[in-house]
């Protein structure tokens, strides 16, 4: 096997890994190309510039630029430079735990808190509306919303614990959610 063939195999494997991570990132609600570019940077022993990323991924310069901006906002990559070179270079954050914590804190935890607050407001509204002909219906709805609020509170506690690096016991979630599978 020639050096060129070996290099081509390495590139193919690199792109397969990038595509796989891209699919995973897309599943988590991020743009697929964010996962692909981050992976190329993760697999690179040295920082890469936008032109190199564009060439390797066969993406337009504009698409690479927008994706790099998104990755910078999430703290998944950082800019770096080389003495005597005016181009920006990029390297990735290699701590997967740090990246996961940021997503948990800034996306999932924020969403769960918003849900809990909305459920609390709905419970309060229904508490004031429970004096009419439909008392049973209102009380039924309040009970169901209370369960959802408890689940949201537990979810908030679990996410905050994960963010703080604490161990998590999901049994309280099963108890409130009514899980009966063993």
N, C-alpha and C positions, 0 to 999 in steps of 0.2 A: 504494500500500500504506500502510495506516495504521500509526501507532506501535504500537498494540496488536497488529496482525498481525506486525510486525517482532519485537516482544518475544516473541510466541508461537513464532515460527520459531527465535529464539535459544534459548529454553527447550527446544524439541524437540531441537535440535542438541546442546545441553548434556546432555540426558538420554540421547541416543543414544551420545555419547562415554562418559558414565558407565556405561552398560550394557555397552559394549564393553570398557572397562577392568575392569569387574566380572567379565565372563566370563573375561578373561585372568587375573585374580587367582584366580578359582575354579580354573582349570586348574593354577595353581601351588600349589594346596592351601589357599588362604585362602578366607574367606567372600566370596561375591559382593558382598554389601552393603558390605564393607570397601572394595572397589575403587570402588564407586559413590559412597560418601560422600567418600572421599579425592579422587576426581575433581571432585566439586562444589566442594570446598575449593580444589583446585588451579586450577580455572577462575575462582574468585572473586577479584576484586581486593581484597576486604577480608575479615577474619575473619567467620564466621557463627556464630550460636548454634544450639543444638539444635532449638529450635522452627522456625527457618527451614529447617534441614536436613530436619526431619520433614515440613514442608509441601511442600517441593520434591520430596522423594522419595516422598511419600505413604506414609510409614512411621510406625508407632506411636512414641510417645515412648520407650517401653521398649526397643524395637528399636534406635532411634537411640542411646540411652544405652549399651546394651551394645556396639554397634559402635564408638562413640567410645572406649570403654574399651579395646577390642581395638586400635584404631589408636594410642592413646596408649602401650600396652605395647610396640608395635613401633617407636615413635618416628616413626611416619608423620605424626602431627599433634602439635600442642602447644596447650595452653590459653593464652588471652590474655584481657585485660580492657580495658574502656573506662572511663575516669574517670567516676565518678558512676553507673555501671551495675553492678548486683549480679550480673547473669547472666555465665556463662562463655561465652567465644567461642573458636572453634577456627580454627586456620590449619594448612595442611599443610606438611610438609617438602617443599621443592621440588627438592632434590638427589636425583634418581633414583639416581645412583651410590651415594650414602650409604645409601639404602634397600636397594638390591641387596646391598651389602656386608654390611649387618646380617643380611639373610636368609641369605646364603651362610655367614657366620660362625656364626650362632646356630642354624641349622637344618640346612643341607646338610652343612657341615663337621663338625658334631657327629655327625650320622648316619653319615657315611662313617668317622669315627674309631671309632665304636661297632662298625660292621661289621668294620673291620680288626682290632680287638681280639678280637672273637668268632671270626674266622677264625684268628687266631694261637693262641687257646686250643684250637680244634678241631684245628689242626695238631699242637700239643703232645700232646693227648690221643691222637691217632692214632699219633704216634711211639712212645708207650708201649704201644700195643695191637698193634703190628706183628709180634709173635713167634709167631703161631699158624698154623693151617691156612690162614687167609685172608690171608696176607701179600700176595699179588698184589692182592687187592681193596683192602686197606688202603693199599698204596702207590699204587694208582690214585687212590683218594680223596684221599690226601695231595697228590698231584701237581695234581689239579684245584683243591683248596682253596688250594694255594700260588699257582696262577694267579689265583684270585679275590682272594687277599690282596695280590698284586702290583698288581692293578687297583685295589683299594681304596687302596693306598698312593699310587699315581699320582694317583688322584682326589683324595686328600687334599692332595697336593702342588699339583695344578692349582688347587683351590679356595683353598688358602692363598696361592698366587701371585696369583690374581684379587683376593682380599681385600686383599693388599698393594699392588695396583695395578701388578704386574709383568706383562710380556707372557707369554703362555702358548703353548707349542708342544705340540700334542696328538699329535705323531707317536709319542711313547713309549707313549701309550695304545694306538694302533693296533698297535704292535709286540707288546705283551704280550697284547692281546685277540685277536690273530691275524687282524686285518682285512687282506684282500687286495684290496679294491676300490681303484682308483687314481683 
